[in-house]
Amino acid sequence: MANWHQFENRDYMVAALKSAISKRLREAIASGRRASWAVSGGSTPAPLFAAMQNEPLAWQDIDVALVDERWVPFDHSRSNEAFVVGALKNGNAAPVQVTGMKTDDATAMQAVKLVNQRYNALAQPFDSVLLGVGADGHTASLFPGAEGLDPAFDVNADTCVALTAIRSGVTGDELDRMSLSANAIACSPHVAVMITGAAKKQVLEEALQPNSSLPVGRLNKMKNFDVYWAP
């Protein structure tokens, strides 16, 4: 089952998440190695990234990596990498190293080997993973019915996997995706799912029912993650 943390407002939720994630990163650095944090893009985590910028961490010893990416260039308006760099790599966090997924390859499938080489050079498993949930029950780029979804849930899957989503109002036009595999996420000691609003809460509650096949529910069967929710 998921561990629910519910807050009166989003400021309280952001403060709690900042504390939980910072604790994990500090512990990793204190152990004498680089820390690793896998993050999602989108508007929901933006206030968290703004708050994390001012956290007095040894950011030069932290690697931030993308949870998933649309197969679009960095200068595309829907690039997760560009969003994370712009939203997080400022203030105290300016020295942080951000590892993206996008390569010069024409498709995500062609880039799987190279992207896994990049990610496997980071501290694994990730010390913390930040996820969101879509209105269709997807998390990361693990979309319902996507080509490559079942291999992405294989316990022997590589760290990163390529998927082709089914076009919907949630996916937009960018169907070619790279994502952390479910196993790579589940191996992390700290997986936080950050959601806001009644609609997303209802989607997640339905996905967590035992008979649900929605991706975020399937992930929860592999990993008892923490849910951070505010109205």
N, CA, C and O of each residue as an XYZ file, in Angstrom:
924
protein
N       0.837     -1.202      0.000
C       0.000      0.000      0.000
C       0.871      1.251      0.000
O       2.019      1.228      0.445
N       0.305      2.336     -0.506
C       1.017      3.610     -0.520
C       0.924      4.270      0.853
O      -0.041      4.076      1.593
N       1.948      5.050      1.170
C       1.956      5.835      2.404
C       1.498      7.252      2.067
O       2.207      7.987      1.381
N       0.320      7.635      2.546
C      -0.253      8.927      2.194
C       0.174     10.007      3.181
O       0.113      9.819      4.396
N       0.612     11.157      2.627
C       0.906     12.348      3.410
C       0.025     13.459      2.830
O       0.264     13.929      1.718
N      -0.986     13.871      3.583
C      -1.951     14.847      3.074
C      -1.802     16.168      3.830
O      -1.615     16.184      5.047
N      -1.889     17.271      3.089
C      -1.594     18.581      3.648
C      -2.731     19.562      3.365
O      -3.493     19.395      2.413
N      -2.825     20.584      4.209
C      -3.874     21.589      4.048
C      -3.656     22.426      2.797
O      -4.612     22.855      2.151
N      -2.402     22.654      2.463
C      -2.112     23.464      1.280
C      -0.798     23.021      0.655
O      -0.070     22.210      1.227
N      -0.506     23.550     -0.503
C       0.655     23.112     -1.273
C       1.975     23.575     -0.667
O       3.001     22.916     -0.830
N       1.949     24.703      0.030
C       3.177     25.163      0.680
C       3.640     24.164      1.731
O       4.831     23.868      1.819
N       2.715     23.643      2.525
C       3.061     22.646      3.532
C       3.586     21.368      2.872
O       4.536     20.750      3.354
N       2.955     20.987      1.769
C       3.392     19.791      1.057
C       4.811     19.964      0.519
O       5.642     19.067      0.660
N       5.088     21.098     -0.087
C       6.421     21.366     -0.629
C       7.461     21.348      0.485
O       8.543     20.786      0.311
N       7.147     21.952      1.619
C       8.092     21.986      2.739
C       8.408     20.580      3.228
O       9.563     20.268      3.520
N       7.388     19.732      3.317
C       7.599     18.364      3.782
C       8.416     17.558      2.784
O       9.296     16.791      3.176
N       8.132     17.725      1.506
C       8.884     17.024      0.471
C      10.338     17.487      0.434
O      11.252     16.673      0.309
N      10.544     18.781      0.544
C      11.907     19.317      0.549
C      12.705     18.700      1.690
O      13.860     18.313      1.510
N      12.096     18.612      2.845
C      12.781     18.044      4.004
C      13.121     16.578      3.788
O      14.238     16.147      4.073
N      12.149     15.800      3.279
C      12.354     14.363      3.093
C      13.431     14.080      2.053
O      14.281     13.213      2.257
N      13.397     14.809      0.935
C      14.367     14.584     -0.134
C      15.754     15.049      0.288
O      16.744     14.356      0.056
N      15.824     16.222      0.907
C      17.126     16.742      1.343
C      17.790     15.788      2.323
O      19.006     15.601      2.286
N      16.997     15.184      3.199
C      17.543     14.231      4.165
C      18.210     13.068      3.446
O      19.302     12.647      3.825
N      17.566     12.553      2.421
C      18.131     11.429      1.663
C      19.422     11.827      0.957
O      20.389     11.065      0.944
N      19.433     13.007      0.379
C      20.625     13.454     -0.351
C      21.785     13.712      0.611
O      22.930     13.375      0.311
N      21.492     14.304      1.756
C      22.553     14.546      2.745
C      23.150     13.227      3.244
O      24.366     13.106      3.396
N      22.296     12.260      3.491
C      22.780     10.971      3.979
C      23.697     10.314      2.957
O      24.710      9.718      3.321
N      23.344     10.422      1.680
C      24.181      9.832      0.630
C      25.547     10.502      0.592
O      26.572      9.825      0.506
N      25.563     11.819      0.656
C      26.831     12.550      0.607
C      27.669     12.248      1.845
O      28.888     12.104      1.756
N      27.011     12.153      2.996
C      27.722     11.862      4.237
C      28.384     10.487      4.202
O      29.358     10.240      4.914
N      27.847      9.593      3.367
C      28.428      8.253      3.260
C      29.704      8.245      2.415
O      30.372      7.218      2.299
N      30.036      9.402      1.824
C      31.278      9.515      1.074
C      31.146      9.320     -0.423
O      32.141      9.073     -1.105
N      29.921      9.428     -0.948
C      29.744      9.263     -2.392
C      28.853     10.374     -2.930
O      28.326     11.185     -2.169
N      28.691     10.401     -4.247
C      27.774     11.341     -4.863
C      26.340     10.886     -4.622
O      26.049      9.690     -4.588
N      25.458     11.854     -4.456
C      24.032     11.563     -4.296
C      23.358     11.604     -5.665
O      23.843     12.266     -6.583
N      22.246     10.896     -5.795
C      21.513     10.882     -7.057
C      20.021     11.056     -6.800
O      19.445     10.405     -5.929
N      19.410     11.944     -7.574
C      17.996     12.271     -7.423
C      17.362     12.263     -8.805
O      17.770     13.030     -9.676
N      16.366     11.403     -9.016
C      15.649     11.332    -10.291
C      14.356     12.127    -10.163
O      13.596     11.938     -9.213
N      14.108     13.020    -11.124
C      12.991     13.954    -10.998
C      12.115     13.952    -12.244
O      12.547     13.594    -13.340
N      10.878     14.361    -12.035
C       9.912     14.505    -13.121
C       9.795     15.971    -13.520
O      10.096     16.866    -12.730
N       9.360     16.202    -14.738
C       9.086     17.557    -15.189
C       7.630     17.916    -14.928
O       6.922     17.198    -14.222
N       7.193     19.021    -15.496
C       5.796     19.416    -15.357
C       5.588     20.515    -14.329
O       6.497     20.862    -13.575
N       4.386     21.053    -14.311
C       4.088     22.197    -13.451
C       3.992     21.826    -11.972
O       4.293     22.654    -11.113
N       3.577     20.596    -11.659
C       3.376     20.236    -10.254
C       4.648     20.349     -9.419
O       4.590     20.923     -8.332
N       5.808     19.827     -9.870
C       7.008     19.935     -9.033
C       7.706     21.288     -9.090
O       8.692     21.484     -8.380
N       7.237     22.223     -9.902
C       7.916     23.506    -10.037
C       8.121     24.213     -8.693
O       9.220     24.707     -8.440
N       7.098     24.280     -7.816
C       7.333     24.936     -6.520
C       8.355     24.207     -5.659
O       9.070     24.839     -4.882
N       8.433     22.895     -5.787
C       9.431     22.136     -5.039
C      10.833     22.483     -5.524
O      11.734     22.688     -4.711
N      11.026     22.551     -6.833
C      12.337     22.905     -7.374
C      12.734     24.316     -6.932
O      13.894     24.568     -6.607
N      11.764     25.229     -6.922
C      12.051     26.593     -6.474
C      12.494     26.596     -5.017
O      13.396     27.346     -4.642
N      11.868     25.767     -4.200
C      12.243     25.678     -2.785
C      13.595     25.001     -2.611
O      14.387     25.403     -1.759
N      13.859     23.980     -3.409
C      15.118     23.243     -3.283
C      16.320     24.106     -3.671
O      17.429     23.869     -3.191
N      16.113     25.098     -4.527
C      17.219     25.967     -4.947
C      17.935     26.598     -3.761
O      19.142     26.835     -3.811
N      17.183     26.870     -2.688
C      17.747     27.579     -1.546
C      18.231     26.634     -0.447
O      18.725     27.089      0.585
N      18.097     25.338     -0.658
C      18.509     24.374      0.357
C      20.040     24.318      0.412
O      20.687     24.173     -0.625
N      20.625     24.431      1.615
C      22.091     24.423      1.739
C      22.672     23.019      1.664
O      23.173     22.481      2.651
N      22.595     22.444      0.479
C      23.155     21.119      0.226
C      24.483     21.255     -0.506
O      24.773     22.301     -1.085
N      25.280     20.209     -0.480
C      26.516     20.171     -1.278
C      26.129     19.810     -2.714
O      26.384     18.700     -3.182
N      25.513     20.764     -3.395
C      24.937     20.502     -4.713
C      25.981     20.036     -5.728
O      25.641     19.334     -6.681
N      27.230     20.413     -5.540
C      28.271     19.966     -6.462
C      28.489     18.459     -6.375
O      29.130     17.873     -7.247
N      27.959     17.830     -5.329
C      28.087     16.385     -5.143
C      26.781     15.641     -5.422
O      26.616     14.489     -5.019
N      25.858     16.309     -6.115
C      24.545     15.720     -6.396
C      24.333     15.619     -7.899
O      24.576     16.577     -8.633
N      23.884     14.466     -8.350
C      23.480     14.262     -9.740
C      21.959     14.211     -9.803
O      21.329     13.401     -9.124
N      21.380     15.074    -10.614
C      19.937     15.043    -10.885
C      19.736     14.436    -12.263
O      20.414     14.813    -13.219
N      18.815     13.505    -12.362
C      18.530     12.840    -13.637
C      17.038     12.868    -13.916
O      16.221     12.925    -12.998
N      16.701     12.828    -15.178
C      15.296     12.841    -15.581
C      14.649     11.480    -15.365
O      15.256     10.450    -15.660
N      13.434     11.469    -14.858
C      12.644     10.248    -14.744
C      12.195      9.792    -16.126
O      12.148      8.595    -16.407
N      11.864     10.753    -16.987
C      11.433     10.415    -18.341
C      11.599     11.625    -19.237
O      11.840     12.739    -18.773
N      11.463     11.380    -20.539
C      11.624     12.466    -21.504
C      10.835     12.194    -22.766
O      10.796     11.074    -23.275
N      10.207     13.249    -23.256
C       9.662     13.224    -24.614
C      10.846     13.290    -25.573
O      11.854     13.931    -25.275
N      10.727     12.624    -26.734
C      11.872     12.604    -27.640
C      11.879     13.875    -28.479
O      11.623     13.854    -29.683
N      12.181     14.984    -27.805
C      12.210     16.310    -28.434
C      13.518     16.983    -28.047
O      14.098     16.643    -27.016
N      13.995     17.928    -28.846
C      15.258     18.598    -28.529
C      15.134     19.494    -27.295
O      14.035     19.830    -26.853
N      16.293     19.867    -26.758
C      16.345     20.666    -25.538
C      15.605     21.988    -25.683
O      15.035     22.486    -24.712
N      15.606     22.561    -26.880
C      14.966     23.858    -27.071
C      13.468     23.739    -27.367
O      12.820     24.739    -27.676
N      12.918     22.535    -27.275
C      11.475     22.327    -27.474
C      10.725     22.766    -26.224
O      11.210     22.598    -25.106
N       9.547     23.324    -26.423
C       8.780     23.842    -25.285
C       8.338     22.752    -24.319
O       7.977     23.056    -23.182
N       8.355     21.484    -24.744
C       7.896     20.393    -23.876
C       9.053     19.501    -23.413
O       8.823     18.377    -22.967
N      10.276     19.985    -23.514
C      11.431     19.225    -23.049
C      11.464     19.204    -21.524
O      11.516     20.258    -20.890
N      11.436     18.019    -20.936
C      11.554     17.908    -19.483
C      12.926     18.357    -19.000
O      13.049     19.001    -17.958
N      13.956     18.012    -19.768
C      15.307     18.392    -19.361
C      15.438     19.907    -19.276
O      15.979     20.431    -18.303
N      14.949     20.611    -20.285
C      15.034     22.063    -20.281
C      14.253     22.646    -19.108
O      14.693     23.602    -18.470
N      13.094     22.061    -18.834
C      12.297     22.551    -17.702
C      13.048     22.387    -16.389
O      13.112     23.323    -15.592
N      13.619     21.207    -16.155
C      14.303     20.948    -14.890
C      15.520     21.841    -14.742
O      15.759     22.387    -13.665
N      16.299     21.999    -15.814
C      17.469     22.883    -15.753
C      17.038     24.307    -15.388
O      17.654     24.949    -14.538
N      15.991     24.787    -16.029
C      15.535     26.148    -15.772
C      14.919     26.326    -14.398
O      15.056     27.386    -13.788
N      14.230     25.284    -13.898
C      13.503     25.400    -12.634
C      14.358     25.112    -11.417
O      14.070     25.618    -10.333
N      15.408     24.308    -11.568
C      16.187     23.860    -10.410
C      17.602     24.414    -10.364
O      18.089     24.757     -9.286
N      18.269     24.509    -11.497
C      19.711     24.820    -11.522
C      19.946     26.322    -11.342
O      20.430     27.009    -12.242
N      19.590     26.805    -10.157
C      19.724     28.216     -9.816
C      20.059     28.325     -8.329
O      19.956     27.339     -7.600
N      20.457     29.510     -7.875
C      20.714     29.710     -6.462
C      21.772     28.756     -5.936
O      22.790     28.518     -6.586
N      21.522     28.212     -4.751
C      22.463     27.252     -4.179
C      22.635     26.031     -5.072
O      23.692     25.400     -5.077
N      21.586     25.701     -5.830
C      21.601     24.498     -6.657
C      22.271     24.699     -8.010
O      22.273     23.783     -8.832
N      22.833     25.863     -8.259
C      23.453     26.135     -9.563
C      24.527     25.121     -9.948
O      24.649     24.813    -11.133
N      25.319     24.581     -9.004
C      26.368     23.635     -9.406
C      25.881     22.232     -9.715
O      26.670     21.404    -10.169
N      24.606     21.934     -9.486
C      24.129     20.558     -9.643
C      24.312     20.069    -11.077
O      24.150     20.832    -12.030
N      24.650     18.793    -11.217
C      24.792     18.180    -12.531
C      23.461     17.552    -12.940
O      22.912     16.734    -12.202
N      22.940     17.925    -14.104
C      21.677     17.380    -14.601
C      21.964     16.446    -15.770
O      22.559     16.854    -16.768
N      21.543     15.204    -15.644
C      21.721     14.214    -16.710
C      20.403     14.030    -17.433
O      19.406     13.617    -16.840
N      20.407     14.340    -18.717
C      19.197     14.185    -19.523
C      19.193     12.883    -20.300
O      20.171     12.136    -20.304
N      18.081     12.629    -20.950
C      17.916     11.397    -21.724
C      18.051     11.607    -23.212
O      18.478     10.699    -23.925
N      17.700     12.773    -23.698
C      17.654     13.001    -25.138
C      19.055     12.935    -25.740
O      20.010     13.487    -25.193
N      19.155     12.251    -26.870
C      20.392     12.167    -27.644
C      20.122     12.659    -29.059
O      19.023     13.119    -29.367
N      21.128     12.558    -29.911
C      20.946     12.943    -31.314
C      20.296     11.836    -32.138
O      20.031     12.026    -33.325
N      20.039     10.693    -31.529
C      19.403      9.599    -32.261
C      17.991      9.979    -32.685
O      17.320     10.766    -32.018
N      17.553      9.414    -33.797
C      16.247      9.774    -34.347
C      15.097      9.313    -33.467
O      14.060      9.974    -33.411
N      15.264      8.184    -32.777
C      14.199      7.644    -31.935
C      14.759      7.258    -30.568
O      15.963      7.068    -30.398
N      13.866      7.150    -29.616
C      14.267      6.721    -28.277
C      14.813      5.293    -28.304
O      15.775      4.981    -27.601
N      14.214      4.446    -29.098
C      14.657      3.054    -29.175
C      16.112      2.967    -29.634
O      16.876      2.148    -29.123
N      16.492      3.798    -30.582
C      17.860      3.786    -31.077
C      18.845      4.279    -30.015
O      20.037      3.982    -30.092
N      18.360      5.024    -29.033
C      19.235      5.651    -28.044
C      19.329      4.877    -26.736
O      20.064      5.286    -25.837
N      18.604      3.771    -26.609
C      18.518      3.074    -25.320
C      19.900      2.722    -24.769
O      20.171      2.949    -23.590
N      20.765      2.178    -25.603
C      22.085      1.758    -25.116
C      22.877      2.942    -24.565
O      23.450      2.857    -23.478
N      22.910      4.042    -25.310
C      23.665      5.217    -24.890
C      23.087      5.813    -23.612
O      23.835      6.182    -22.706
N      21.762      5.910    -23.533
C      21.140      6.498    -22.349
C      21.403      5.635    -21.118
O      21.628      6.160    -20.028
N      21.377      4.328    -21.286
C      21.688      3.458    -20.144
C      23.143      3.609    -19.704
O      23.442      3.514    -18.514
N      24.037      3.840    -20.641
C      25.427      4.093    -20.266
C      25.529      5.359    -19.423
O      26.259      5.391    -18.432
N      24.800      6.397    -19.814
C      24.792      7.644    -19.053
C      24.270      7.399    -17.629
O      24.884      7.815    -16.647
N      23.146      6.727    -17.545
C      22.472      6.559    -16.255
C      23.202      5.583    -15.349
O      23.220      5.753    -14.130
N      23.795      4.577    -15.934
C      24.508      3.604    -15.109
C      25.824      4.151    -14.565
O      26.462      3.521    -13.721
N      26.228      5.321    -15.049
C      27.397      5.996    -14.492
C      27.043      6.778    -13.226
O      27.930      7.245    -12.511
N      25.743      6.918    -12.954
C      25.282      7.610    -11.757
C      25.143      6.615    -10.611
O      25.100      5.405    -10.830
N      25.074      7.132     -9.392
C      24.880      6.270     -8.228
C      23.529      5.576     -8.332
O      22.495      6.233     -8.454
N      23.541      4.264     -8.285
C      22.331      3.466     -8.378
C      22.215      2.552     -7.157
O      23.227      2.041     -6.678
N      21.001      2.336     -6.645
C      19.761      2.970     -7.074
C      19.729      4.451     -6.692
O      20.521      4.905     -5.866
N      18.812      5.191     -7.296
C      18.684      6.604     -6.977
C      18.321      6.763     -5.506
O      17.513      6.007     -4.968
N      18.926      7.750     -4.867
C      18.637      7.987     -3.456
C      17.200      8.444     -3.245
O      16.606      8.177     -2.200
N      16.653      9.120     -4.220
C      15.257      9.538     -4.162
C      14.731      9.661     -5.590
O      15.465     10.052     -6.498
N      13.465      9.326     -5.779
C      12.808      9.453     -7.085
C      11.528     10.251     -6.889
O      10.719      9.934     -6.017
N      11.349     11.283     -7.698
C      10.155     12.124     -7.644
C       9.278     11.838     -8.857
O       9.707     12.008     -9.999
N       8.049     11.403     -8.601
C       7.118     11.051     -9.663
C       5.861     11.910     -9.593
O       5.567     12.532     -8.571
N       5.135     11.930    -10.694
C       3.804     12.502    -10.748
C       2.839     11.435    -11.239
O       3.225     10.287    -11.456
N       1.592     11.819    -11.411
C       0.567     10.910    -11.931
C      -0.260     11.668    -12.944
O      -0.671     12.802    -12.694
N      -0.509     11.044    -14.102
C      -1.344     11.659    -15.116
C      -2.809     11.294    -14.938
O      -3.146     10.366    -14.202
N      -3.661     12.024    -15.611
C      -5.100     11.773    -15.526
C      -5.475     10.386    -16.039
O      -6.555      9.880    -15.732
N      -4.585      9.770    -16.821
C      -4.831      8.439    -17.361
C      -4.189      7.342    -16.502
O      -4.242      6.165    -16.860
N      -3.586      7.723    -15.372
C      -2.965      6.737    -14.498
C      -1.535      6.404    -14.850
O      -0.992      5.426    -14.336
N      -0.899      7.193    -15.716
C       0.503      6.932    -16.026
C       1.394      7.602    -14.986
O       0.981      8.545    -14.313
N       2.591      7.113    -14.869
C       3.632      7.774    -14.100
C       4.934      7.590    -14.854
O       5.092      6.608    -15.579
N       5.885      8.527    -14.696
C       7.023      8.589    -15.596
C       6.448      8.589    -17.022
O       5.481      9.307    -17.278
N       7.010      7.806    -17.960
C       6.367      7.654    -19.274
C       5.826      6.245    -19.429
O       5.816      5.684    -20.525
N       5.376      5.683    -18.319
C       4.750      4.361    -18.320
C       3.258      4.563    -18.551
O       2.464      4.613    -17.612
N       2.895      4.680    -19.840
C       1.524      4.994    -20.219
C       0.690      3.727    -20.418
O       1.208      2.717    -20.894
N      -0.589      3.773    -20.061
C      -1.460      2.617    -20.312
C      -1.444      2.234    -21.787
O      -1.621      3.090    -22.654
N      -1.237      0.971    -22.069
C      -1.296      0.469    -23.436
C      -0.109      0.824    -24.300
O      -0.101      0.481    -25.482
N       0.894      1.494    -23.766
C       2.043      1.915    -24.582
C       2.815      0.712    -25.100
O       2.928     -0.306    -24.417
N       3.344      0.836    -26.310
C       4.256     -0.177    -26.826
C       5.529     -0.143    -25.971
O       6.167      0.901    -25.836
N       5.880     -1.274    -25.408
C       7.036     -1.341    -24.523
C       6.687     -1.290    -23.054
O       7.581     -1.330    -22.209
N       5.389     -1.203    -22.721
C       5.005     -1.090    -21.316
C       5.332     -2.346    -20.518
O       5.916     -2.258    -19.438
N       4.965     -3.497    -21.031
C       5.244     -4.725    -20.281
C       6.744     -4.957    -20.103
O       7.164     -5.303    -18.999
N       7.575     -4.782    -21.142
C       9.021     -4.891    -20.919
C       9.534     -3.885    -19.893
O      10.492     -4.169    -19.174
N       8.904     -2.711    -19.818
C       9.330     -1.696    -18.856
C       9.060     -2.127    -17.420
O       9.677     -1.612    -16.488
N       8.132     -3.079    -17.240
C       7.803     -3.595    -15.909
C       8.534     -4.901    -15.605
O       8.356     -5.476    -14.531
N       9.344     -5.365    -16.530
C      10.120     -6.582    -16.285
C      11.159     -6.303    -15.203
O      11.840     -5.279    -15.248
N      11.284     -7.200    -14.239
C      12.237     -6.982    -13.137
C      13.680     -7.017    -13.624
O      14.587     -6.590    -12.909
N      13.897     -7.514    -14.820
C      15.248     -7.563    -15.384
C      15.491     -6.450    -16.405
O      16.498     -6.467    -17.113
N      14.581     -5.495    -16.481
C      14.724     -4.408    -17.449
C      15.925     -3.543    -17.121
O      16.341     -3.442    -15.967
N      16.486     -2.912    -18.169
C      17.555     -1.951    -17.967
C      17.048     -0.756    -17.161
O      15.849     -0.630    -16.914
N      17.952      0.106    -16.761
C      17.570      1.307    -16.012
C      16.615      2.169    -16.813
O      15.626      2.666    -16.273
N      16.900      2.352    -18.101
C      16.073      3.185    -18.972
C      15.501      2.359    -20.114
O      16.167      1.469    -20.644
N      14.268      2.660    -20.485
C      13.575      1.903    -21.530
C      12.868      2.878    -22.472
O      12.502      3.986    -22.080
N      12.685      2.447    -23.713
C      11.976      3.244    -24.704
C      10.537      2.759    -24.811
O      10.272      1.558    -24.764
N       9.611      3.702    -24.954
C       8.195      3.366    -25.114
C       7.582      4.253    -26.188
O       8.066      5.350    -26.468
N       6.497      3.748    -26.787
C       5.707      4.546    -27.715
C       4.295      4.602    -27.168
O       3.600      3.586    -27.133
N       3.869      5.773    -26.743
C       2.558      5.939    -26.134
C       1.465      5.945    -27.196
O       1.721      6.190    -28.375
N       0.253      5.672    -26.755
C      -0.924      5.813    -27.597
C      -1.398      7.260    -27.503
O      -1.557      7.793    -26.404
N      -1.619      7.884    -28.632
C      -1.986      9.301    -28.629
C      -3.258      9.549    -27.813
O      -4.247      8.828    -27.950
N      -3.216     10.567    -26.975
C      -4.366     10.945    -26.158
C      -4.231     12.409    -25.787
O      -3.250     13.063    -26.141
N      -5.211     12.913    -25.079
C      -5.131     14.285    -24.608
C      -4.043     14.476    -23.575
O      -3.602     15.600    -23.336
N      -3.605     13.395    -22.960
C      -2.544     13.461    -21.953
C      -1.168     13.461    -22.616
O      -0.287     14.218    -22.210
N      -0.980     12.626    -23.623
C       0.337     12.501    -24.255
C       0.681     13.692    -25.132
O       1.853     14.048    -25.255
N      -0.320     14.314    -25.744
C      -0.042     15.299    -26.766
C       0.524     14.607    -27.991
O       0.261     13.425    -28.214
N       1.300     15.331    -28.790
C       1.853     14.778    -30.031
C       3.127     13.988    -29.814
O       3.565     13.277    -30.719
N       3.740     14.092    -28.636
C       5.042     13.475    -28.388
C       4.855     12.059    -27.854
O       4.762     11.853    -26.644
N       4.800     11.094    -28.752
C       4.528      9.712    -28.371
C       5.786      8.899    -28.114
O       5.752      7.913    -27.379
N       6.887      9.306    -28.711
C       8.159      8.597    -28.560
C       8.804      9.037    -27.247
O       9.110     10.216    -27.068
N       9.009      8.091    -26.330
C       9.442      8.443    -24.971
C      10.599      7.569    -24.492
O      10.778      6.433    -24.932
N      11.371      8.140    -23.578
C      12.346      7.389    -22.807
C      11.939      7.512    -21.352
O      11.480      8.569    -20.919
N      12.105      6.435    -20.593
C      11.648      6.441    -19.207
C      12.534      5.559    -18.347
O      13.140      4.608    -18.841
N      12.610      5.872    -17.057
C      13.129      4.894    -16.122
C      12.219      3.683    -16.149
O      11.002      3.823    -16.267
N      12.787      2.507    -16.042
C      11.973      1.298    -15.948
C      11.324      1.238    -14.569
O      11.772      1.902    -13.634
N      10.276      0.444    -14.453
C       9.607      0.287    -13.159
C      10.570     -0.260    -12.122
O      10.532      0.144    -10.960
N      11.432     -1.176    -12.537
C      12.371     -1.772    -11.588
C      13.389     -0.749    -11.096
O      13.737     -0.743     -9.916
N      13.867      0.114    -11.984
C      14.822      1.142    -11.576
C      14.196      2.088    -10.557
O      14.863      2.541     -9.626
N      12.916      2.380    -10.739
C      12.206      3.220     -9.770
C      12.016      2.468     -8.458
O      12.279      3.004     -7.381
N      11.561      1.230     -8.554
C      11.232      0.458     -7.359
C      12.446      0.162     -6.487
O      12.309     -0.041     -5.280
N      13.623      0.136     -7.085
C      14.839     -0.141     -6.317
C      15.266      1.028     -5.444
O      16.056      0.852     -4.517
N      14.750      2.221     -5.730
C      15.112      3.376     -4.918
C      14.546      3.229     -3.510
O      13.415      2.769     -3.349
N      15.318      3.615     -2.481
C      14.794      3.539     -1.120
C      13.737      4.587     -0.810
O      13.030      4.478      0.192
N      13.622      5.610     -1.666
C      12.650      6.681     -1.413
C      12.000      7.100     -2.722
O      12.632      7.740     -3.562
N      10.743      6.738     -2.889
C       9.971      7.116     -4.071
C       8.800      7.972     -3.608
O       7.941      7.508     -2.859
N       8.771      9.218     -4.056
C       7.729     10.159     -3.667
C       6.866     10.498     -4.877
O       7.379     10.902     -5.921
N       5.558     10.331     -4.730
C       4.594     10.686     -5.772
C       3.923     11.985     -5.338
O       3.246     12.029     -4.311
N       4.112     13.029     -6.118
C       3.621     14.366     -5.776
C       2.416     14.704     -6.644
O       2.533     14.777     -7.867
N       1.258     14.912     -6.021
C       0.048     15.228     -6.776
C      -0.735     16.332     -6.072
O      -0.598     16.540     -4.866
N      -1.547     17.027     -6.839
C      -2.389     18.087     -6.291
C      -3.792     17.977     -6.876
O      -3.975     17.497     -7.995
N      -4.770     18.425     -6.112
C      -6.135     18.501     -6.596
C      -6.936     17.224     -6.392
O      -6.383     16.129     -6.286
N      -8.248     17.392     -6.341
C      -9.144     16.271     -6.092
C      -9.136     15.258     -7.227
O      -9.235     14.055     -6.986
N      -9.018     15.735     -8.464
C      -9.082     14.824     -9.611
C      -7.907     13.855     -9.611
O      -8.098     12.657     -9.820
N      -6.695     14.352     -9.380
C      -5.522     13.472     -9.363
C      -5.591     12.503     -8.182
O      -5.181     11.348     -8.298
N      -6.102     12.968     -7.065
C      -6.242     12.088     -5.904
C      -7.175     10.929     -6.234
O      -6.904      9.784     -5.872
N      -8.275     11.230     -6.921
C      -9.223     10.181     -7.280
C      -8.600      9.186     -8.258
O      -8.793      7.977     -8.126
N      -7.856      9.692     -9.234
C      -7.181      8.809    -10.190
C      -6.235      7.862     -9.458
O      -6.222      6.659     -9.719
N      -5.446      8.413     -8.541
C      -4.479      7.582     -7.834
C      -5.174      6.577     -6.920
O      -4.763      5.419     -6.851
N      -6.198      6.998     -6.233
C      -6.932      6.076     -5.359
C      -7.510      4.907     -6.163
O      -7.478      3.762     -5.713
N      -8.033      5.202     -7.346
C      -8.571      4.144     -8.196
C      -7.455      3.236     -8.706
O      -7.622      2.019     -8.782
N      -6.323      3.833     -9.054
C      -5.192      3.049     -9.566
C      -4.626      2.116     -8.503
O      -4.061      1.072     -8.830
N      -4.771      2.483     -7.247
C      -4.209      1.689     -6.160
C      -5.131      0.555     -5.706
O      -4.790     -0.210     -4.804
N      -6.296      0.458     -6.337
C      -7.181     -0.663     -6.015
C      -6.559     -1.977     -6.490
O      -5.870     -1.992     -7.510
N      -6.788     -3.073     -5.775
C      -6.123     -4.339     -6.109
C      -6.359     -4.823     -7.533
O      -5.490     -5.471     -8.117
N      -7.530     -4.516     -8.099
C      -7.847     -5.021     -9.440
C      -7.442     -4.062    -10.561
O      -7.743     -4.316    -11.727
N      -6.767     -2.968    -10.220
C      -6.391     -1.983    -11.232
C      -5.156     -2.444    -12.001
O      -4.247     -3.053    -11.437
N      -5.142     -2.139    -13.303
C      -3.970     -2.427    -14.136
C      -3.277     -1.147    -14.585
O      -2.381     -1.195    -15.427
N      -3.679      0.000    -14.035
C      -3.052      1.260    -14.419
C      -1.583      1.262    -13.991
O      -1.243      0.715    -12.942
N      -0.718      1.870    -14.795
C       0.722      1.786    -14.525
C       1.143      2.207    -13.124
O       1.974      1.535    -12.512
N       0.589      3.306    -12.595
C       1.021      3.737    -11.271
C       0.594      2.729    -10.209
O       1.271      2.573     -9.192
N      -0.526      2.046    -10.440
C      -0.935      0.989     -9.529
C      -0.035     -0.229     -9.635
O       0.286     -0.861     -8.629
N       0.373     -0.557    -10.852
C       1.314     -1.667    -11.042
C       2.642     -1.369    -10.356
O       3.260     -2.256     -9.768
N       3.072     -0.123    -10.435
C       4.319      0.252     -9.777
C       4.205      0.102     -8.268
O       5.147     -0.347     -7.614
N       3.062      0.472     -7.714
C       2.889      0.371     -6.267
C       2.941     -1.073     -5.776
O       3.311     -1.331     -4.630
N       2.569     -2.012     -6.645
C       2.685     -3.427     -6.281
C       4.149     -3.847     -6.170
O       4.474     -4.822     -5.492
N       5.038     -3.096     -6.849
C       6.475     -3.368     -6.783
C       7.157     -2.558     -5.687
O       8.166     -2.984     -5.125
N       6.596     -1.378     -5.385
C       7.232     -0.460     -4.446
C       6.177      0.276     -3.634
O       5.275      0.899     -4.194
N       6.294      0.202     -2.325
C       5.368      0.893     -1.431
C       5.787      2.358     -1.333
O       6.505      2.736     -0.407
N       5.341      3.192     -2.289
C       5.832      4.558     -2.357
C       5.063      5.505     -1.436
O       4.013      5.166     -0.891
N       5.632      6.715     -1.284
C       5.022      7.775     -0.478
C       4.250      8.711     -1.392
O       4.763      9.139     -2.426
N       3.008      9.033     -1.012
C       2.189      9.974     -1.767
C       2.121     11.279     -0.979
O       1.790     11.288      0.207
N       2.439     12.375     -1.655
C       2.316     13.702     -1.085
C       1.202     14.412     -1.836
O       1.309     14.641     -3.041
N       0.124     14.766     -1.121
C      -1.046     15.363     -1.778
C      -1.486     16.619     -1.038
O      -1.455     16.686      0.191
N      -1.897     17.612     -1.824
C      -2.526     18.815     -1.290
C      -3.616     19.248     -2.264
O      -3.526     18.953     -3.456
N      -4.635     19.937     -1.784
C      -5.722     20.386     -2.674
C      -5.210     21.289     -3.805
O      -5.996     21.746     -4.634
